[in-house]
Amino acid sequence: MKLKHIDPMGAGRIAALGMRLVDRDEVVDVPEDVAPLLVIQTLNWQPADKAAEKLAATAVPKFEAALVAASTESAVVSAELPPANEPADDTTGEGEPA
């Protein structure tokens, strides 16, 4: 499947592609097992063929839904946490200087 690298920062080495250097606006062949990792990065990659468009149509909404669910879950967990502990008491026995 083909994806177009549109990273606004320009060329970059892509870890998922074996640290391959990919120029901005370059269209690359991407293995099917790697494509879902890249296509969800919508600020960096665009589908460049029908297979990639089909993948993006399903993978991106699923990823966005997972992000929202994780964010909501994190907010609920944070709301249930007890207040932060007070600063530790002086355990040195020295106390305040006179």
N, C-alpha and C positions, 0 to 999 in steps of 0.2 A: 504494500500500500504506500501511497505517496503523500508526504506532508511538506508544506512550505514553511521554512524557518523565517518568522517575521519579527524576531526579537528586536525591540527598539534599541537595544544596546549594541546591535551589530552581530558580527561573527562570534561564535563561541564554541567551546569544546563541550560535546554532549556526552555525559557519562553513560546514559542509557544506550548510546551507540558506540560504546567502546572508546570514549574520549575523542571521537572523530571531530575535526574542526569543520563547522558548518557555517557558511557565509549567510548574511542576511539576504533574504529573498531566494535562497537556494532551495530547490525542490529535491528531496531525498527519498530513496526507497527505505522504508522502515519495516522491520519484521513485525508480523502480526501480534506477537507477544509483547512488543515494546510500544506499539502504536497507542494503546489506551493510556499509557503513562504520559505520552507527549500531547495527544489530542486534547486532553483536559486542560492543558496550559494554553488557554485561548489567547493570551497576550504574546505568546512566543511561537505558536504553530497554527497553521490553517490547513484544512483538508485540501489536497491537490488532486484527488481523483474520486470516483464514485464510491469506492470501498471506504475511503477515509471519511467522506461526507456521511455515509450511513453509520459508521462508528461514532462520529461526533454527535449525530442526532440522538443517540441513545446514551453514550458514555458521559457527555457533558451534563445533561440533566440529572443523571444518577449521581454523579460526583457532587454537583451543587446541592442536591437533596441530602447527601451524606454529610456535607459540611454544615448545613443548617441543623441537622439532627445532632451532630457532635457539639456544635456551638450551644444549642439549647440544653443539651445534657450537661455540659460544662457549667453553664449558668445556674442550673438547678443544683448541681453539686456544690458550687461556690456559695449559693444562698443557704445551704444546709450546714456549712462549716461553722464551728464555734468561733467566737471572737479570738483574735490573736492573743497569745499569752502576754501577761504583763512582763516588764523587764525583770530579769532574775534578781533575787535578793542578794545582798552582799554576803557571800559565804566565806569571806576571808577573815571575818571577825574583827577587822580593823575599823570599820565604821567611818564616820565623818571625822576629819581632823579637827582638833580643838581650836 
